[in-house]
Amino acid sequence: MIHTAYLIAKRGEYAYWNLEKRKKVFWSLFYFAKRSKIKTYTIIINKRFKNRKMQLRKEATIQIHKFFTMLEDYMEGFEKVTIYYDNGQETLASILDNFCQAKKNVEHKTIFNHTEERLFQVADMLTVIEKIIYKHKQKIPLTNAELHFFQIKEILNMMRELKSKKL
């Protein structure tokens, strides 16, 4: 499993990898994502404005409901839809479970082989990229690790290259 945030920050299993090796892994995964027939939809909730747990949960519920409502007709065209989420955040897992219980053809998988599910790794990477792009657009300072890993032109390039992947 490639953990993009750890890869960028040189933490965990990547602590002893040099920058060149970490970038090679990142860009390989990025170009795999770019070639994949996927569409993305990102929900970003700035915790600075939603500082209580209930406020965050309410906003996340509203945004996730909006997303699934937008895709409702499309999803009903499938016999089965699987949502892979490993319950990394309890609030999000609970919201997804509630949604899945209300839909007959939607399944929430929490146990799966992370190393074999390449699109799960792509989703992890895209989440990190979207956070970096959001910070760049909002003029929020990047972390030292992000600044060391990416040049501004790379961030702008990722924005351009991922634009066609957005719903």
N, C-alpha and C positions, 0 to 999 in steps of 0.2 A: 504494500500500500504506500502510495506516495502522499505524504502529508505536505501540501504546498506551503503552508505557513511555516512549518518547521524547516522545510527546504530553504526558504528565503532567509529565515532568521538564523540558520546554521545551528539548529537545536536538535536534540534527540539523536537519532541514528545518523543525522547529517552533520553532527558537530565536528567531525574530523575531515569532512569533504572540503576540497578547495572550491573557490567561487566558480571556476571554469566547469568543474564536474557537476555542480549543482545547477548551473545555468543550462548545461547540456540536457539534463533530465527535464528541467522546466520547459524548455523550448520544444523538446520532443513531445511532451504531453500537450503543449499548447497547439502544435501543428496537427497532432492527432485530433484534437477537439475541433480545430478549424475545418478539417476534412470530413468530420463526422456529420451525418445528417441529423443535427439536433437543433432545437430552438431553446432559447433561454428566456427566463423571466425572473427578474431580481426584485426582491423586497428588501428595502433598506430602512431600518427604523433607527433614527439617531437617538441614542439613549440620553443624550444631553437634554432632550425635550420630553422624554418619557422616562422619568427617573424612578418611578415606583413599579414594582413587579406587576401590579394589576393593570397599570397603564400600558406597560409593554405587552402583556398578554392580550389585552383588548385590541390594541393596534395590530398585533400579529394576527389575531383571529380575523379581524376585518380585512386585512390585506390578503390573507390566504383564502378567505371566502370569496373575495373579489376575483382572485386568480382562477379558482375552480369554477366559479360561475361563468367566467369568460370562456372556459374550455368545456363546459358541460355537454354541449351538443357533439363536439368532437370526441370526447371520451366515451359517450354512449354508443359510438360506432364500433367499439371494440368489445369483444366477448369478455376480456379481462384486462384490467389496468393494474400494474404493480408500482407502488411507491416504495422505493428503497430509502429508508432512513434509519440509522442505527441508534436512535434515541440519544444522540449526543447532547441535546438540550431538552430537558424534561418538558418545558412549556410547549415547545414546538411538537414534540412527540405526542403530547396530549391532544393538541389541536388536530394533528393529522389522524390520530386514532378516532376522534369524534367524527371527522369528515368521512373516514373510511367506513365506519359503522352505518352511516346514512346512505351509502351507495352500495348496491348489490354487486357491481362488477369491479370494485376497487379493493385492492389488497395492500396492506402496509406490511412490508417485510422488514424486520429488525435484525434478523440473524441471516447473514450471508457472507460469502468469502470476499472480503474487501479487495484482495489482491487480484481476484479473477474478474470482478465487476469493474471493468475499465471506465465505464461511464460514471460510476460512483466517484472514481478518482478525478475524472474530468469535472464533475459537479463541484467537488472540493476545490479544485484549482480555479474554476470560474468564480466561485464565491470569493476567494481571496483577491482575484483580479478585480471584480466589481467593487470590492471594498477599497482597493487602491485607487481605482478610477474615481469613485465617489469622493475620496479624500482629496484627490487632485482637483476635481471640479469645484469642491467646496472650499478649497484653499486651506484644508486641514493638514498640518504638517505630517509627512510620512515618518515612520520610525527610522532609526538609523539603519536597521537591517534592510528595510525597503529601499532607502536611498542608496545603500551600498550595492544592492542587487540589481536595481533598475535605473536606467537613465531616463530622463523625461521623454526623450524621443521614443523609447520603447513603450512607455505607457501610452503615449499618443497613438502609436502604431497598433497596440492591442485594442484601443478604443475603436479605431477604424476597421480593423480586421474582424472584430466581433459584432459590429453594428448589424450585419446581415443575419446574425444568429438570434437577434432579439425578437420576441413576439410583439 
